[in-house]
Amino acid sequence: MISSSETNWLHCIIDIPVSTLGATPHEESTQKIHFGIPHKLAESTSKEDYHKYYEPRVVSLGPFHYGKPHVEPMENFKRKAVRELLLESLNQDCSSDEELASLEKVYKSVEHDLLSARDLYDMSRRDTISDSEWCQMMFRDACFIIYFITSTGKRSWLKKRNRDLVWRDIILLENQFPLQVLSALVRAFKCEESLFRVPTPPIVDNYIYIYKFSFLHPHRAPDSVHLLQYYRNLWINVLFNIDVEEEEEDDNKKEEDGPPFSVTELKKVGIRCSCAISQNDKVIHFKSSMLSGKLFLPQLIIDELNMTLLYNLVAYESSCSLEYTSFGFSSYLNFMSMLINGEEDVKELRAREVIQINLKFSDEQVVNFFKDIVAHHDPNPQGFKDVKQQISTYFKSKNLLPLRVGYAEFKQRYFSGPWSFLVFLAVIFTVSMTVIQTVFTGIQTYKKD
């Protein structure tokens, strides 16, 4: 039974007026939650960028930023979210005593999960928090996350700007939260159906939202400890449909590494980049014909939210490099960085709809973004090895390469712009008329003779 001293904070939650909510801004896993920014990455990151991409702005989740003054105002929202989530689960008018009894029951049912979550963290910060304070913190944070997710799309209890900031903070490496606790709360509050009713925006709008609620469903329990790992696995396994395990290196075989190639360099030899739509095959793949080739790439949206996600995904892969045998996501970014050497490369990828850019960002900023994000990690040389070798083979074809270059120049000159084809037809018409006139003149001259 929960002691009276431990239920005082539950009484405070029951006393919160519901109308004020929108008025103010199982099985234990043996895996540790990796949420600290790697030392090497932290040292090489400027203070401004560290604050921009790695520190929460409005909400702290878990112990890492717990108690910091700038996130304290959101604690009131968390308490109100607990109450609102409880009332939705009860689905009827109840007295304060009935609400408190129901809340105590829910809290008691997940208390073991809350305590066991301490073992998931590998930081000394957890040891400065008592068991009672720990459980309260984790309970409020979990309820806040669930209520925030289930409230998205059916009510606007936060302004859009604030909702975006909360989403941003939820995906931070230093704000990661155990999925086992979230799943336990979903079962306790019996709100699985609410998750099913929440609309999911399409992929093109923002890939961060893809299947964003499925990790909470008990019958869809993912093989992930926290949300950032879930997004990483989702990106690799769903969007790319590739095996990210490194291939065994053969020391007796010299690996063929083709020269670095940019989008514009590929274009000169007849290789065009194209946005991959089908998920049946590997999304990143290369196809070639006798005179041309096509490199298929997934669509990437560049905006503030996605840039933060990308930085934290790279930091996560770096933080657990000793456990992972691959850097699947970092390898993708390194591959993209190789393709993007200048603004012309970004312009071409935008024209091919491989990259979509928020109006706030210029082509130059996108170039600098890719250079910066790959500068702080060691690339996996095996990443997309097959694609690189296929492109290298395309370049090394001595007999066909001159034809491919000529064909590419021909297409660029006569078929690259909206008027180019008409100019080409005009040239053909002029040449044809000249030939006809020459032949006709020759025939007339022959008849006179």
KAHUGI-V755819 format. One record per backbone hydrogen bond with DSSP energy under -1.0 kcal/mol. NH is the residue of the N-H (numbers start at 1). CO is the residue of the C=O. Records with the same first field share a line. If there is no record, write none. Layout:
# KAHUGI-V755819
NH->CO, CO
This chain:
# KAHUGI-V755819
11->7
12->8
13->9
14->10
15->11
16->13
20->17
21->18
23->20
33->120
42->38
43->39
44->40
50->46
51->47
52->48
53->49
54->50
68->65
71->68
72->69
75->72
78->74
79->75
80->76
81->77
82->78
83->79
84->80
85->81
86->82
87->83
88->84
89->85
90->86
91->87
99->95
100->96
101->97
102->98
103->99
104->100
105->101
106->102
107->103
108->104
109->105
110->106
114->110
115->111
116->112
117->113
118->115
119->116
120->117
121->118
127->124
128->125
129->126
134->130
135->131
136->132
137->133
138->134
139->135
140->136
141->137
142->138
143->139
144->140
145->141
146->142
147->143
148->144
149->145
150->146
151->147
154->151
155->151
163->159
164->160
165->161
166->162
167->163
168->164
169->165
170->166
171->167
175->172
176->173
179->225
182->178
183->179
184->180
185->181
186->182
187->183
188->184
189->185
191->186
195->191
196->192
197->193
206->202
209->206
210->207
212->209
216->213
217->214
220->217
221->218
224->222
230->226
231->227
232->228
233->229
234->230
235->231
236->232
237->233
238->234
239->234
240->235
242->236
253->250
263->339
266->262
267->263
268->264
270->267
271->266
272->293
274->295
276->297
283->240
285->296
287->294
289->292
293->270
294->287
295->272
296->285
297->274
300->354
302->356
307->303
308->304
309->305
310->306
311->307
312->308
313->309
314->310
315->311
316->312
317->313
318->314
319->315
320->316
321->318
323->320
324->320
331->327
332->328
333->329
334->330
335->331
336->332
337->333
338->334
339->335
340->336
346->342
347->343
348->344
349->345
350->346
351->347
352->348
353->350
354->349
355->349
356->300
358->302
361->358
366->362
367->363
368->364
369->365
370->366
371->367
372->368
373->369
374->370
383->380
385->382
388->384
389->385
390->386
391->387
392->388
393->389
394->390
395->391
396->392
398->396
401->397
404->400
405->401
406->402
407->403
408->404
409->405
410->406
411->407
412->408
413->409
414->410
415->411
423->419
424->420
425->421
426->422
427->423
428->424
429->425
430->426
431->427
432->428
433->429
434->430
435->431
436->432
437->433
438->434
439->435
440->436
441->437
442->438
443->439
444->440
445->441
446->442
447->443
448->444
449->445
